[in-house]
Amino acid sequence: MFVYLPYKEIKVMKNIVLHLLASIGSFGIAVGLMQGFIQQFISFADPINEMGMCVLMLMAGTVFMGVVVSEVKEQLSK
């Protein structure tokens, strides 16, 4: 008797959701830095530090989104 247990699919979907949330969070922090909302919680010593953090968050969001796209493409090709 064959019983289908989708453990692997659930693990992959959980990874996709986690990477998608990390991407949205990174882009959200970057937009908050651009609008000045984050400065209420974090005080930066120099505007260059603030710009560097914004660029870092934009890059992290892009990397996480690329991971999500590659995982979705891999799942669709199966």
Order of alpha helices (4+ residues) and beta strands (2+ residues): alpha-alpha
